[in-house]
Amino acid sequence: MTEPFDLTFDPLGPFTPWVPRVPGCASAEVVVHLEDWTLMSIALVTGSTRGLGFATARALSRSGSRVIVTGRARADAEAAAELLRAEGLEADGIALDVTSSASIAAAAEHVRQRHGHLDVLVKNAGVLPEGFDTGQHDFANPALFQVTFATNVFGAVAVTEAFLPLLRRSAMARIVNVSSSVGSLSQQADPNSQYYQMIVPAYQSSKAALNSITIGLAKTLVNTGIKVTSVCPGFVQTDLTPINREQAPLTADQAAAVVVAAAHLPADAPSGTFIEQSGSIAW
């Protein structure tokens, strides 16, 4: 039976110890205190100028990290970071377009020169262009596969590769891949699943690919202190699709809690897992 995540961490409140119930941990409850981390750990969140990414950046900053807010436009990233600084939080804003190798390299070099290492990498940048597609297709629009995979898969891999040297310099680095339950092959194939009738093939296959990358990366890093997690934040009120903004039950701040939990996994937590707020998700 899956151990649920019992998140008492409030992303909008001041930092207090929080207690996640993490499947596979040696103890059912592990209290994570700020002193378990460096006094000012460095966290970078891709796609964090608004929505879930911004809420995650704010929650990480409130939990004791200096957060690097990123977006395709430097001005947008700096403006978002300024909003956090106005709350008394530690934040910087830099340009990072996950579809541009030059932009990724420049961002990694900026972090190397300014901080020398990275403790948390949250790969939140993602797109779902099928949610805006009004064309008629027998199954799918091949062009949308290219756009979707460029950000959700190829961008995630490129960012990982660029920042791994900096993550390896951290005492207990964490990598979080923001995925989705709709990418679960088990859920897609199960007639009893709430996602069975949902067919957005480019997005679903991109998240399935991201989950596979999580497993492969966790195995690659098995002898290090780095842990990798795929996280489904849930159905969130963001601009990912028109339906999200109109129908989603979760605010971005609420959804960010499980992302932060994955970013703060204790030392005895498993790596290479797929989780949501209620516990593990079948691949």
C-alpha positions as CSV (number, residue, x, y, z in Angstrom):
1,M,0.0,0.0,0.0
2,T,1.4,3.4,-1.0
3,E,2.4,5.7,1.8
4,P,0.7,9.1,1.2
5,F,2.6,12.4,1.3
6,D,1.4,14.2,4.4
7,L,2.7,17.7,3.5
8,T,2.6,20.1,6.4
9,F,4.9,22.5,4.6
10,D,3.1,25.8,3.8
11,P,4.7,27.4,0.7
12,L,3.3,30.8,1.6
13,G,4.2,30.8,5.3
14,P,7.6,31.2,7.1
15,F,9.9,28.2,7.1
16,T,9.1,25.6,9.6
17,P,10.1,21.9,9.7
18,W,7.7,19.9,7.6
19,V,7.0,16.2,7.6
20,P,6.6,14.3,4.3
21,R,5.7,10.6,4.4
22,V,7.9,9.4,1.7
23,P,7.4,5.9,0.2
24,G,10.4,3.7,0.7
25,C,12.1,5.7,3.4
26,A,13.6,3.8,6.4
27,S,11.2,5.7,8.7
28,A,7.6,6.6,8.0
29,E,8.2,10.2,8.9
30,V,11.3,12.2,8.4
31,V,11.6,15.7,9.7
32,V,13.7,17.9,7.4
33,H,15.1,20.9,9.1
34,L,16.9,23.9,7.5
35,E,20.1,22.9,9.2
36,D,20.2,19.7,7.1
37,W,21.0,22.0,4.2
38,T,23.5,24.8,3.6
39,L,22.5,28.0,5.1
40,M,21.7,29.3,1.7
41,S,21.3,26.4,-0.8
42,I,21.1,27.4,-4.5
43,A,18.0,26.3,-6.4
44,L,17.2,26.9,-10.1
45,V,13.7,26.5,-11.5
46,T,13.2,26.5,-15.3
47,G,10.1,28.2,-16.6
48,S,9.5,30.1,-13.4
49,T,8.4,33.6,-14.4
50,R,4.8,32.7,-13.6
51,G,2.4,29.9,-12.7
52,L,3.6,26.7,-11.1
53,G,7.3,27.6,-11.7
54,F,7.0,30.9,-9.9
55,A,5.1,29.4,-7.0
56,T,7.8,26.7,-6.7
57,A,10.5,29.3,-6.8
58,R,8.8,31.3,-4.1
59,A,8.2,28.2,-1.9
60,L,11.9,27.1,-2.3
61,S,13.0,30.6,-1.3
62,R,10.7,30.6,1.7
63,S,12.2,27.3,2.7
64,G,15.7,28.7,2.8
65,S,17.1,28.6,-0.7
66,R,18.5,31.4,-2.9
67,V,16.4,30.9,-6.0
68,I,17.4,31.5,-9.6
69,V,14.2,32.4,-11.5
70,T,14.5,31.7,-15.2
71,G,12.5,32.4,-18.4
72,R,13.1,32.8,-22.1
73,A,13.2,36.6,-21.7
74,R,15.7,38.0,-19.2
75,A,13.4,40.9,-18.5
76,D,10.6,38.6,-17.4
77,A,13.0,36.6,-15.2
78,E,14.3,39.7,-13.5
79,A,10.8,41.1,-13.0
80,A,9.7,37.8,-11.3
81,A,12.8,37.7,-9.2
82,E,12.1,41.3,-8.1
83,L,8.7,40.3,-6.9
84,L,10.3,37.7,-4.6
85,R,12.9,40.2,-3.4
86,A,10.1,42.6,-2.5
87,E,8.9,39.8,-0.1
88,G,12.3,39.8,1.5
89,L,13.4,36.6,-0.3
90,E,16.7,35.8,-2.0
91,A,16.2,35.6,-5.7
92,D,18.0,36.3,-9.0
93,G,16.6,36.3,-12.5
94,I,18.4,35.1,-15.6
95,A,17.5,34.1,-19.1
96,L,17.2,30.4,-19.8
97,D,15.5,29.1,-22.9
98,V,15.5,25.3,-22.7
99,T,15.2,25.0,-26.4
100,S,18.4,27.0,-27.0
101,S,21.8,25.3,-26.4
102,A,23.5,28.7,-26.3
103,S,21.0,30.0,-23.7
104,I,21.4,26.9,-21.5
105,A,25.2,27.1,-21.7
106,A,25.2,30.8,-20.7
107,A,22.9,30.1,-17.8
108,A,25.1,27.3,-16.5
109,E,28.1,29.4,-16.8
110,H,26.4,32.2,-14.9
111,V,25.6,29.9,-12.0
112,R,29.1,28.5,-12.1
113,Q,30.7,31.9,-11.8
114,R,28.3,33.3,-9.3
115,H,27.7,30.4,-7.0
116,G,30.1,27.6,-7.9
117,H,27.5,24.9,-7.5
118,L,23.8,24.0,-7.6
119,D,21.8,22.2,-4.9
120,V,18.3,21.9,-6.5
121,L,17.4,21.8,-10.2
122,V,13.6,21.9,-10.9
123,K,12.8,21.3,-14.6
124,N,9.4,22.9,-14.7
125,A,9.4,24.3,-18.2
126,G,6.8,22.6,-20.3
127,V,4.3,23.1,-23.1
128,L,1.0,21.6,-24.2
129,P,0.3,23.1,-27.6
130,E,-2.4,20.5,-28.3
131,G,-4.5,22.3,-25.8
132,F,-4.7,25.2,-28.2
133,D,-4.9,23.2,-31.5
134,T,-8.1,23.6,-33.4
135,G,-7.0,21.7,-36.5
136,Q,-8.5,18.4,-37.7
137,H,-6.2,15.4,-37.5
138,D,-6.8,11.7,-37.8
139,F,-4.7,11.2,-34.7
140,A,-2.1,13.9,-34.1
141,N,-0.4,16.9,-35.6
142,P,3.3,15.9,-36.2
143,A,4.4,19.5,-36.0
144,L,3.1,19.7,-32.4
145,F,5.1,16.6,-31.5
146,Q,8.3,18.5,-32.6
147,V,7.3,21.6,-30.5
148,T,6.3,19.6,-27.5
149,F,9.4,17.3,-27.4
150,A,11.7,20.3,-28.0
151,T,10.7,21.7,-24.6
152,N,9.4,18.8,-22.5
153,V,12.1,16.2,-23.5
154,F,15.1,17.6,-25.4
155,G,15.1,20.7,-23.3
156,A,15.0,18.8,-20.1
157,V,17.9,16.6,-21.2
158,A,20.0,19.5,-22.3
159,V,19.5,21.4,-19.1
160,T,20.3,18.3,-17.1
161,E,23.6,17.7,-18.9
162,A,24.6,21.4,-18.6
163,F,24.0,21.6,-14.9
164,L,25.1,18.1,-13.7
165,P,28.7,19.3,-13.1
166,L,27.4,22.0,-10.7
167,L,25.0,19.6,-9.0
168,R,27.8,17.1,-8.4
169,R,29.5,19.8,-6.3
170,S,26.6,19.8,-3.9
171,A,26.5,17.7,-0.7
172,M,23.0,16.5,-1.4
173,A,21.7,17.7,-4.7
174,R,18.1,17.1,-5.9
175,I,16.7,17.0,-9.4
176,V,13.0,17.3,-9.9
177,N,11.3,16.6,-13.3
178,V,7.8,18.1,-13.4
179,S,5.8,15.4,-15.1
180,S,2.2,14.5,-15.2
181,S,-0.1,11.5,-14.4
182,V,-1.4,11.7,-17.9
183,G,2.0,10.5,-19.0
184,S,1.7,7.3,-17.0
185,L,1.4,4.4,-19.4
186,S,-0.4,2.4,-16.7
187,Q,-3.0,5.2,-16.4
188,Q,-3.4,5.5,-20.2
189,A,-4.0,1.8,-20.6
190,D,-6.4,1.4,-17.7
191,P,-10.1,1.7,-18.6
192,N,-10.8,2.5,-15.0
193,S,-8.4,5.4,-14.9
194,Q,-9.7,8.9,-14.9
195,Y,-7.2,9.7,-17.6
196,Y,-8.2,6.8,-19.9
197,Q,-10.3,9.0,-22.2
198,M,-7.7,11.7,-22.4
199,I,-5.8,11.6,-25.7
200,V,-3.2,14.3,-26.1
201,P,-0.5,12.1,-27.7
202,A,2.4,14.6,-28.0
203,Y,2.1,15.8,-24.4
204,Q,1.4,12.3,-22.9
205,S,4.3,10.7,-24.8
206,S,6.6,13.6,-23.8
207,K,5.9,13.1,-20.2
208,A,6.3,9.3,-20.5
209,A,9.7,10.0,-22.1
210,L,10.6,12.4,-19.2
211,N,9.7,9.7,-16.7
212,S,12.0,7.2,-18.5
213,I,14.7,9.9,-18.3
214,T,14.1,10.1,-14.6
215,I,14.8,6.4,-14.2
216,G,17.9,6.4,-16.4
217,L,19.3,9.5,-14.6
218,A,18.7,8.0,-11.2
219,K,20.5,4.8,-12.2
220,T,23.4,6.9,-13.6
221,L,23.7,8.8,-10.3
222,V,23.1,5.9,-8.0
223,N,26.6,6.1,-6.4
224,T,26.2,9.9,-5.7
225,G,24.2,11.8,-3.2
226,I,22.0,13.2,-6.0
227,K,18.4,12.1,-6.1
228,V,16.0,12.4,-9.0
229,T,12.2,12.4,-8.9
230,S,9.4,12.7,-11.4
231,V,6.5,14.7,-9.9
232,C,2.9,15.2,-10.9
233,P,1.8,18.5,-9.3
234,G,-1.8,17.8,-10.2
235,F,-4.4,19.7,-12.3
236,V,-3.2,23.3,-11.6
237,Q,-4.7,26.7,-12.3
238,T,-2.1,27.9,-14.9
239,D,-2.0,29.1,-18.5
240,L,-0.8,25.6,-19.8
241,T,-4.2,25.3,-21.5
242,P,-7.5,27.3,-21.4
243,I,-9.0,24.4,-19.4
244,N,-6.4,24.7,-16.7
245,R,-7.3,28.2,-15.9
246,E,-11.0,27.6,-16.1
247,Q,-11.5,24.2,-14.4
248,A,-8.4,23.2,-12.4
249,P,-9.0,22.8,-8.7
250,L,-5.5,23.5,-7.4
251,T,-3.8,26.9,-7.1
252,A,-0.1,27.1,-8.2
253,D,0.9,27.6,-4.6
254,Q,-0.9,24.4,-3.5
255,A,0.6,22.4,-6.3
256,A,4.1,23.6,-5.6
257,A,4.2,21.8,-2.2
258,V,4.8,18.4,-3.7
259,V,7.5,19.8,-6.0
260,V,9.3,21.3,-3.0
261,A,8.9,18.0,-1.1
262,A,10.8,16.3,-4.0
263,A,13.4,19.0,-3.9
264,H,14.0,18.4,-0.2
265,L,14.1,14.6,-0.1
266,P,15.9,13.3,2.9
267,A,19.0,11.2,2.5
268,D,17.3,7.8,3.0
269,A,14.5,8.5,0.5
270,P,14.6,6.5,-2.7
271,S,15.7,8.0,-6.0
272,G,14.1,7.4,-9.4
273,T,10.4,7.6,-8.2
274,F,7.2,9.0,-9.7
275,I,5.1,10.8,-7.1
276,E,2.1,13.1,-6.6
277,Q,0.8,14.6,-3.4
278,S,-1.1,11.5,-2.4
279,G,1.9,9.1,-3.0
280,S,3.5,7.0,-5.7
281,I,2.2,6.9,-9.3
282,A,2.5,3.8,-11.4
283,W,4.8,4.3,-14.4
